[in-house]
């Protein structure tokens, strides 16, 4: 299994060159434990992505995952679990699209 956390950012950018820079920016924040800030960056990306696309659903799942982690940091177990479940549902809806597999496998291990 790959690990986002063991790769320097320059290697991540090389590994995922087709991802928008805003996604990479949010990923950096997420990896550093700045979950609310990652959510804010990804929300900007989500808002500018065309509706009814797999990318839009993926970004929404990432946003929910980041907010779930933020709730977890703040001790809000109910909020964390509710958003975690929503993110998992969205990641599962993307399960037939291989380009998202790396992130689903990485982030859905708790």
Beta strands, then each sheet from edge to edge (+ up, - down):
end
